[in-house]
Amino acid sequence: MVRIALIGCTGSIGRQTADIVRRYPDRFRFSALACGGAGETLSALCREFQPAYALCAAGTFDAPAGVQALPAGEEGALFRDCDVALIAAGGFAGLRYTLLAAEAGVRIALANKESLVCGGELVLRAVREHGAELVPVDSEHSAIFQCLSFRRDAAFPRLVLTASGGPFLHCSAEELARVRAKDALRHPTWKMGAKITVDSATLLNKGYEVIEANRLYGAPFEKIEAVVHPESIVHSLVYFADGAALAQLGYPDMRVPIQLALTYPERLPCEPPLDLAAVGKLTFLPFPREKFPCFDLAVGAGRAGGTLPTVLNAAAEEAVYAFLGDSITFPAIAHTIEDTLAAFPREEADSFGRLSETDARARAYAHRLIYGKSAS
């Protein structure tokens, strides 16, 4: 029986994880559940799964008998009796949970990109010091992990991340200036939360994944590439010294990487199996970095390191939520990120407190850019 502490239980990854536990009740159970809000949903999940601990970061919730409601400040207790901490909380907030899970020395099934984007050095240090295990849940990094035979230290000359290209792949610059949130939320292949769906439309998400690849596999940035693959069947590739490449293929369904992170090296059935004849074709196109500047902004911040990836993420979160609220245009997301990055010098990412303070200042700056004057 694998005991899971699920952080971010009410989001897309959390809901799919609950589906896996329902399918395999003899293999998995929740030892803890946590979310940022949606207390009623958390209460319903607690009644269904009866975890030992639960926490609602946004406030109180109705904890059923037998479930201990943890107050703010006791988040570390969520990992007290678990085998796997699945970190699916969105945004910078997920970093603190990842560090607490690392300190508990458990397997971390990491679905929170920002943990490695903003705090990669801190996370990897904590994993080493406390004997924790880091397993990627992102479909792209799960694919690389599988192609490397579940070894994060394997040798390779090149990694290739695949991207669907999002809903605006074939739009002109003039058309991009007119798109709205409802257009960006129509992702052609994946069903995800609003923030990550917009990040996929700007291709910022792929820049984050380049940073993650650098942190997870020690790959220099020049050895990490991206290619557009509209069908989203090939989830990434690893090239080896002899020129051969291995790829992992599957439908765009997050249940496979979630389930694998919980059970590897064992694999459990997860329907439906891939039918290549039904897919019909696999297409690969050059990556359109000139049209989507968020990608290069992310990679540049990742190369610079220190606190700049935290500045990048803080500005991106502010800009994306402003775009979702129709306060700025689609191109203004990149403008906001670029202007915020230019305003902050690089500092050492030497503590969570330093990153948290940088995150707050960068958010405030981006907020002023957006709402204090035109950011279009």
Buried (B, 14 or more C-beta within 10 A) or exposed (E): EBBBBBBBBBBBBBBBBBEBBEBBEEBBBBBBBBBBEBBEBBBBBBBBBBBBBBBBBEEEBBBEEEBEBBEEEEBBBBBBBBBBBBBBBBBBBBBBBBBBBBBBBBBBBBBBBBBBBBBBBBBBEBBEEBEBEBBBBBBBBBBBBBBBEEEBEBEBEBBBBBBBBBBBBEBEEEEBEEBEBEBBBEBBBBEBBBBBBBBBBBBBBBBBBBBBBBBBBEBEBEBBBBBBBBBBBBBBBBBBEEEEEBBBEBBBBBBBBBBBBBBBEEEBEBEEEEEEEEEEEBEBEEBBBEBBBBBBBBBBBBBBBBBBBBBBBBBBBBBBBBBBEEBBBBBBBBBBBBBBBEBBEBBEBEEBEBBBBBBEBBBEBBBEBBEEEEBE
